[in-house]
Amino acid sequence: MFKANQMFADNVRNMSNGRIQIEAFSSGALMPYTEYFDALRSGVVEIMQSGGGYYSGKDPAFVAYESASIIIGDYPRTLMWLYAGGGNDLARDLYGKWDLQFLAPSFYTFAGESIVSKKPIRGFEDVKGLKIRAPETMAPVWAALGADVLTIPGAEVYTALSTGLIEASDWGSPAMNMRMGYAEIAPYYSRPGDYYMGAVAVMVMNGEAWNSLPDDLKEIVQVAADWQNIDAWTLSGYDDLIAAQTLAEAGAEMVVWDPEFTKEIKRLIAEEQKKRGSETEEGRMIIKAVEDFLATIEGG
């Protein structure tokens, strides 16, 4: 994602003949991710690439937009909803309430996230009593399946796996997990796509900074922002494919889940995201727009 951000900055500089200079900073370099939203609104930074779930306490509707790909089930049809079905227009309205300019979505992973575990997980029986680390958003899903859920910070996952405090971890795609070194102690990965479809992250700009730009530079920033989504998606997707191959060569195993188990966990995740995103009228409107789109293209 950071590489895509750097490419975005380069594209803006080149297309504007140097009239706009953007410096890209990696996650955590300037402030914790929990402070991104406020830093953007106050002008400490002028552009943010992040996920709505990180600041859903401001407005649950941010989760509703982020959940589109999870409800729809894949990125290609989500792309259709965003650009042809009015999804991005809803995002502009949503972020506009906070004096921010929504620029574009940001996809990641080629098929979805992957569970890493110390023993193979294939179906319902393997999850019952499983000690798994999960974020707060996914904890209710695993609990509903009978797992023993811990919501420890991501920085503590490696130690927790190595000591046996947990047997599995719910965080990230194959490439992200590989870089954390989990395969050394937890060699089983769920096949990407069997679990969690990547959400819709966003690139957003400070409203005052956006309004200060002349129309031609606004167009350049917008075009580059739309293209960064393609860069983020393809780069991270390729990264995951290479990681899956590297992990397999190192002895890790991609475990295929039982189809009924996959179907049920995806249903539970979608329902949890809908519940979180529907706490406001605007969030309910976004969720309904996603569901209406899905019904239309599936002939429902």
N, C-alpha and C positions, 0 to 999 in steps of 0.2 A: 504493500500500500504506500509506503514511504517513497519507494522508487517511482511509483506512478505520480505522487505529489511532486517529486523533483522534475519529472518529465512535463507535468503541467506548468511548472514555473518556467521551464526552458521554452515551452511552446508559446506562452504568453509573451515572454521577452522577445522571441524571434518574430512573432507575428506583429508585434507592436513596434518593431525596430528599436527596441530598447526603451520605449517610453514608459513601460511598466517593468519594474524589477521586483520579483518575488523571491524571498528567501524561505526555503522549506526547512522545517525543524521536525525531527523524529519524535515519536510519542514519548512524553515525559521529559523532553529536553528543556522545556520552558516552565511547565507546571504540571501537576497531576492531571490525568484525564478527567477527573471529577470537576475540575475548574475550567475546562475548555469553554463551556457555554457562557459563563459569566465573563471570562476573559474576552470572548468575542464581542459580547454586547457592550462592554466598557471600552473597547478599542485597543486593549493591550495587544491583541492580535487582530488581523483584519480578515483572515480566511481560516476556516476550521474544516477539517475532514474528520468526522467522528460518527458515532452511532446514537440514535435517539434514545436507546435504552439507558445510556449513561446519565441522561438528564431528564428522565421521564418524570421525576418529582416536580419539575417545573410545569409540565403538562403531559398527562398520559397519552394525549393524541400523538405525541412523537413516536410512541410505541406502535400505534395503529399504522402509521405510514411504514415504519421499519418492518412490520409484520407482513407486508404484502407478498413477498416472495415465499414466506413460510406457509401462508394460506393458499397461494396459487400453486406452489409446489416446485417451481423451477424458475431460473433466471430468464430464459428466452421469452416466456409468456408474460413474466413480470415486466420486462422491458417494453413489451407491447402495451401493457396497462399504463405504465408510467408516461410514455411518449405519445401514444395514440389514444389511450383511454382516459386521459385527464388526471392521472395520478400525480404528475409533477405540478400541475396547476393547483391541486389541493395542498401540496407541500409548500408552494409559494404563499398561499393564503395563510397557512399555519405558521410559518416562520415570520411572515410579514407582521403578524400580531405582536411579535417580539422585536420589531424594528430590525429584522435581519432579512437578507436577500438569499433565498434558496437558489443555488446554482444548478446542482445536478446530483443524481444518486451515485453511489460507489459500491460496486459489487465486489465480492471476494469469494474464493474457493471455486473449484470447477464443478463440484457436485454437492457439496455440503460439508459439515463438520464431522469429526470422527472421535469415537470414544476409545481411549487407551486403557488397557486393563492387564492385570497380572494373571488372569485366567480367561479362557474364551467365553464370550457372551453370544449366544445364538437365539435365545428365546425367553419366554416368560419365566421359566423355572430358574434360569441362570441369574436373574435379577433379584429374585426374592432373597432378602437378607444381605444383598451385595453392599459392601461398604464403599460408597462412591462420593467423591467430591463433586459438587455441582454449584453453579451460581444460584443466587436467590431466585432468579427468573425460572430456572429449570428444576429447582428443588421439589416443587409440588408434583411435577410430572414423574420424577423418579420415585417419590414417596407413594404415589398412587399405584405404582407397579410393584410396591413391596420392598423397595431398596432401603438401606440404612444410609441416610443422606447427611453429609457434613458440608457446611458452606464456608470452608476455610479459604483464606486468600490464595490466589494463584501462585504467589511466591513460595508458599509452603507445600505445594503439591509434591515436588520431587522427594522431599524428606518424608512426607506422609506415606508415599508409596513405598519408599525403601524401608521404612520401619514397620510397615504393615498396618498403620493407622487406617489407611484406605486401600482398597483393592482396584479401584478404577477412578478415572478422572474425566470429567465432562468439560472440555475446554479446547477449542480451536480445531484447525484442519490438520491433516497429516504433516505438512511442512512445519507448521507452528509447533506441533507436539514433538517432532523430530529434533528441532533446534533446542528444545528444553531438555533433551537427553532421556526422555521417559522410557524409550525402547530398551535401555540397558537393564531396567528392572521390571518393566511392564511390556512384554513383547506382542501383545494382542491388540489389534486395531479393528474397529468396525469399519467396513467398507464405506467410503464416503458416499453419501446419498441414502444410506440405510437409516441415518439418524436425522440430523438437524440441517435443514436447508439454510444456507447463508442468508442473513437478513439484508435489508437495504440500508446501508450507511449513507451518509450525505456529505456534500460539500456546500458550505454556507458562508456568506460574506457579511461583514458588518454593514448595516444599512447606510450609515453616513458615508463610509468609504465608497460603497457602490454608487450612491447618488452624486458623489463628487466627480465621477468619471464622465467624460463626454460619450456620446452614443457609440462612436466607432470603437472606443476602447471597451465599453460594456459588451459589445458584440464579440470582441476578441476573447475577453475573459469567459463569456458564456460558451463559445465554441470550444475553447480549451478545456473548460470544466466538463462539458459533455464527453469530450474525447478521453479525459482522464478515467472515466468510468470503464471505457473499453480497455485502456491500459491496465487498470487495477484488476479487472476481471481476468484478462488473458494472462497477465504476468503471474498473478496468484494461482490461477488454474494450472498453468504450466509448472509452477513451483510445486504444487501438490502432486501432480503426476510423476515428476522426477523423484519427489520424496517417497512416494509409495513404492516406486521401483527400488530406490536405495534402501528403504527399510526392509523390503522383501529379501534383497541380496544379503542383508546383514542378519537375516534369520527371523525377522518379525513376520507376523502372519496377519493378513487382512481377512477377517472373519465375516462371512455372509450371514446376515440375520434371517430368521424365519420370516417369510412374507407377512404373516398375520401379526407378528410382533412389530415389524416395521410399520405396518399400517396403523396399529393401535398407538404406538408411541408418537407417530406424526400427528395423529388425530388429537392426542392429549396436548402436544406442544401447540398446535394451532388454536385449540380451545383456550389454553392458558394465555396465549398472546392476545386473543380476541378479548378475553375478560380484562386483561390489564389495559388494553387500548380503548376499551369502551366505557371508561369511567367518566367521560365528558361527552357532550352532545357532538362536538366536532370529531372526536375520536370515533364515535358510533357512525357518523356520516362517512368517514374514511373507510372503516371496516365494511360498511354496507356497499360502498362503491367497489371495493375489491370483490366482494361476494357476488354482486350483480354482474361484474365483468366475467368472473369465472363461470357463472351460470350461462351467460350469453355465448361464450366461446365453446362451451361444452354442450350447448343445445338444451340447457335446462329451462 
